[in-house]
């Protein structure tokens, strides 16, 4: 009996040690990845509030010895990042609103309205999104040139929707399929039109999916580089990614204004994700598995 009790005690102690080791490994891994992710962000912010002499000095200082906003002043006033920020916000917001509206209507029609070819069209939407964007920039450039939209914010707004609408429609299809049709039928019986049922029943219930689609579109338009570079060669319509690339002059990197511009570009998206992360996770998960 004594030996059996000792064996049980040893096994329990071994299991406790195993759990402790497992937790330590998990925590160490998480801390390592946090360090890898957060260190570049901290260094970007640290460089944006440091003087050039300290930034280009030989000695590496983890904390700035003197706080300054000179880099932000140079980025906004000398390198026109204020205008680039306004352009980026304008393009991202308009693209987000128009894409969310169009994707909602498209997803609703594919889920609720019966017409020939509906299934084939629904399945083909995702394949359109999977076409590499690099294959289309020459045809899109020629098209925008012929209709006179080059060097305008409208060219980017229209182009970004061609990539965002298919994905958002595909995601919202899965979400709309998870909403019971009986709720919409009850609204139609009570006298609602199709648009009224969509607005009063479907969209409120699909709010997490709509928020996820909107934030995906906003992020795509905010960070996009290739088409912004191809479609706009004028400072009047440049966006933040193009402005940041313009601070690289051959082998010369203007680190101060570049880091300040990077902070200006990162803060709005970070705040947006922090405020809406609950809806993003719920919307992406539901859109992926429902239906």
C-alpha positions in Angstrom: 0.0 0.0 0.0 2.8 2.4 0.9 4.6 1.7 -2.4 1.4 2.2 -4.4 0.8 5.5 -2.6 4.4 6.6 -3.3 4.0 5.7 -7.0 0.8 7.7 -7.2 2.5 10.7 -5.5 5.4 10.5 -7.9 3.1 10.5 -10.9 1.1 13.4 -9.6 4.4 15.4 -9.0 5.6 14.4 -12.5 2.3 15.7 -14.0 2.6 18.9 -12.1 6.2 19.4 -13.3 5.1 18.7 -16.9 2.3 21.3 -16.6 4.7 23.9 -15.2 7.2 23.2 -18.0 4.5 23.4 -20.6 3.3 26.7 -19.3 6.9 28.1 -19.2 7.4 27.0 -22.8 4.2 28.6 -23.9 4.9 31.9 -22.0 8.4 32.0 -23.4 7.2 31.5 -26.9 4.6 34.2 -26.6 7.1 36.7 -25.0 9.5 36.0 -27.8 6.9 36.7 -30.5 5.8 39.8 -28.7 9.4 41.0 -28.6 9.8 40.3 -32.3 6.6 42.2 -33.2 6.8 45.1 -30.7 10.5 46.0 -31.1 10.2 47.3 -34.6 7.1 49.3 -33.6 8.9 50.8 -30.6 12.0 51.6 -32.7 9.8 53.3 -35.3 8.2 55.5 -32.6 11.5 56.1 -30.9 13.1 57.3 -34.1 10.2 59.6 -34.9 10.8 61.6 -31.7 14.6 61.6 -31.8 17.0 64.1 -33.3 19.0 63.3 -36.4 22.3 63.5 -34.6 21.2 60.8 -32.2 19.5 58.7 -34.8 22.6 58.6 -37.1 25.1 58.3 -34.2 27.4 55.4 -33.7 26.2 54.5 -30.2 22.7 52.8 -30.1 20.4 54.3 -27.5 17.3 52.4 -26.6 15.6 55.5 -25.2 15.9 59.0 -26.8 17.9 61.4 -24.8 15.8 64.4 -26.0 12.2 64.5 -27.1 11.5 66.4 -30.3 8.7 66.7 -32.9 11.0 68.0 -35.6 10.6 64.8 -37.6 6.8 65.1 -37.6 7.2 68.8 -38.6 9.5 67.8 -41.5 7.2 65.0 -42.6 4.0 67.1 -42.6 5.3 70.5 -43.8 8.3 69.7 -45.9 7.4 66.3 -47.4 3.6 67.0 -47.6 2.5 64.0 -45.5 -0.4 66.0 -44.3 -1.8 66.0 -47.8 -0.9 62.4 -48.3 -2.8 61.5 -45.0 -5.9 63.4 -46.2 -5.7 61.6 -49.6 -5.4 58.2 -47.9 -8.3 58.8 -45.5 -10.5 60.0 -48.4 -9.7 57.0 -50.6 -10.0 54.5 -47.8 -13.3 55.8 -46.4 -15.0 56.1 -49.8 -13.8 52.7 -50.9 -14.9 51.2 -47.6 -18.4 52.6 -47.8 -19.0 51.8 -51.5 -17.6 48.3 -51.2 -19.7 47.5 -48.1 -22.9 48.7 -49.8 -22.2 46.9 -53.1 -21.0 43.6 -51.4 -24.1 43.6 -49.2 -26.4 43.9 -52.1 -24.5 41.3 -54.1 -24.4 38.8 -51.3 -28.1 39.3 -50.5 -29.1 38.7 -54.1 -27.0 35.5 -54.3 -28.4 34.1 -51.0 -32.1 35.1 -51.1 -33.1 35.8 -54.8 -33.5 32.9 -57.1 -32.4 33.3 -60.7 -30.6 31.2 -63.3 -26.8 30.9 -62.8 -26.9 32.0 -59.2 -24.9 29.1 -57.9 -22.2 29.4 -60.6 -21.9 33.2 -60.1 -21.6 32.7 -56.3 -18.8 30.1 -56.7 -17.0 32.2 -59.3 -16.8 35.3 -57.1 -13.9 34.0 -55.0 -12.0 32.9 -58.1 -12.1 36.5 -59.3 -10.6 37.6 -56.0 -7.8 35.1 -56.4 -6.5 36.6 -59.7 -3.1 38.2 -58.8 -3.3 41.9 -58.8 0.0 42.2 -60.6 -1.5 40.8 -63.7 -4.1 43.5 -64.0 -2.2 46.8 -63.5 -1.4 47.3 -67.1 -5.0 46.8 -68.4 -6.3 48.9 -65.6 -3.8 51.7 -66.3 -4.8 51.7 -70.0 -8.5 51.8 -69.0 -8.0 54.7 -66.6 -5.9 56.6 -69.1 -8.6 56.3 -71.8 -11.4 57.4 -69.5 -9.4 60.3 -68.2 -9.1 59.2 -64.5 -5.3 59.0 -64.2 -3.7 61.1 -61.5 -7.0 61.3 -59.5 -8.2 59.8 -56.3 -11.2 58.4 -58.2 -9.0 56.1 -60.2 -7.7 54.4 -56.9 -11.2 54.3 -55.4 -12.6 52.5 -58.5 -9.6 50.1 -58.7 -9.6 49.1 -55.1 -13.3 48.1 -55.3 -12.5 45.6 -58.0 -10.4 43.7 -55.5 -12.4 44.3 -52.3 -16.0 43.6 -53.5 -15.4 39.9 -54.5 -13.9 39.0 -51.2 -16.4 40.9 -49.1 -19.3 39.4 -51.1 -18.0 35.9 -50.6 -17.6 36.5 -46.9 -21.1 38.1 -46.5 -22.6 35.2 -48.5 -21.6 32.8 -45.7 -22.9 35.2 -43.1 -26.3 35.8 -44.8 -26.8 32.1 -45.2 -26.7 31.7 -41.4 -29.6 34.1 -40.9 -33.0 32.3 -40.8 -35.1 33.0 -43.9 -38.2 33.0 -41.7 -37.2 36.3 -40.2 -37.1 38.0 -43.6 -40.3 36.2 -44.7 -42.1 37.6 -41.7 -40.9 41.1 -42.6 -42.1 40.7 -46.2 -45.5 39.5 -44.9 -45.8 42.6 -42.8 -45.4 44.7 -45.9 -41.6 45.3 -46.2 -40.0 45.5 -49.6 -36.9 43.5 -50.4 -34.8 46.5 -49.7 -36.7 47.2 -46.5 -36.2 43.6 -45.3 -32.5 43.9 -46.1 -32.1 47.1 -44.2 -34.3 46.3 -41.2 -33.7 42.6 -40.7 -30.6 41.3 -42.6 -28.1 44.1 -42.1 -28.6 44.5 -38.3 -28.2 40.7 -37.8 -25.1 40.7 -40.0 -23.4 43.7 -38.3 -20.3 41.8 -37.3 -19.8 40.5 -40.8 -20.3 44.0 -42.2 -17.8 45.5 -39.8 -15.2 42.8 -40.7 -15.8 43.5 -44.4 -15.5 47.2 -43.9 -12.3 47.0 -42.0 -10.8 44.6 -44.5 -11.6 47.1 -47.3 -10.3 50.1 -45.3 -7.0 48.3 -44.6 -6.6 47.2 -48.2 -7.1 50.8 -49.5 -5.0 52.3 -46.7 -1.9 50.1 -47.4 -2.1 49.5 -51.1 1.1 50.5 -53.0 1.3 49.1 -56.5 -1.8 50.7 -58.0 -1.3 53.9 -56.1 2.1 54.1 -57.7 0.9 53.2 -61.2 -2.2 55.4 -61.3 -0.9 58.5 -59.6 2.3 60.4 -60.4 1.2 63.8 -59.0 1.8 64.9 -55.4 -1.8 66.1 -55.3 -3.2 62.5 -55.3 -0.4 60.6 -53.6 -1.2 58.4 -50.6 0.9 57.5 -47.6 2.6 54.4 -49.0 3.8 56.3 -52.0 4.9 59.2 -49.8 7.0 56.9 -47.6 8.6 55.3 -50.7 9.5 58.8 -51.9 11.8 59.3 -48.9 14.2 56.7 -50.2 16.6 58.5 -52.6 18.9 55.9 -54.1 21.0 54.8 -51.2 19.9 57.6 -48.9 17.2 56.9 -46.4 15.6 59.9 -44.7 14.9 57.9 -41.5 13.5 60.7 -39.4 10.6 61.8 -41.7 10.1 58.2 -42.8 9.6 57.0 -39.2 7.3 59.9 -38.5 5.3 59.2 -41.6 5.1 55.5 -40.6 3.7 56.5 -37.2 1.1 58.7 -39.0 0.2 55.8 -41.3 0.0 53.1 -38.5 -1.9 54.9 -35.8 -5.4 55.2 -37.5 -5.4 51.5 -38.5 -4.2 50.3 -35.1 -6.9 52.4 -33.4 -9.5 51.0 -35.8 -8.6 47.4 -35.1 -8.4 48.0 -31.3 -11.9 49.5 -31.3 -13.5 46.9 -33.7 -11.5 43.7 -33.0 -14.5 42.0 -31.4 -16.5 42.5 -34.6 -13.7 41.5 -36.8 -13.1 38.2 -35.1 -16.8 37.4 -34.9 -17.4 38.4 -38.5 -14.5 36.5 -40.1 -15.3 33.4 -38.1 -19.0 33.4 -38.9 -18.5 34.2 -42.5 -16.1 31.4 -42.9 -18.3 28.6 -41.4 -21.9 29.6 -41.7 -24.0 28.2 -44.6 
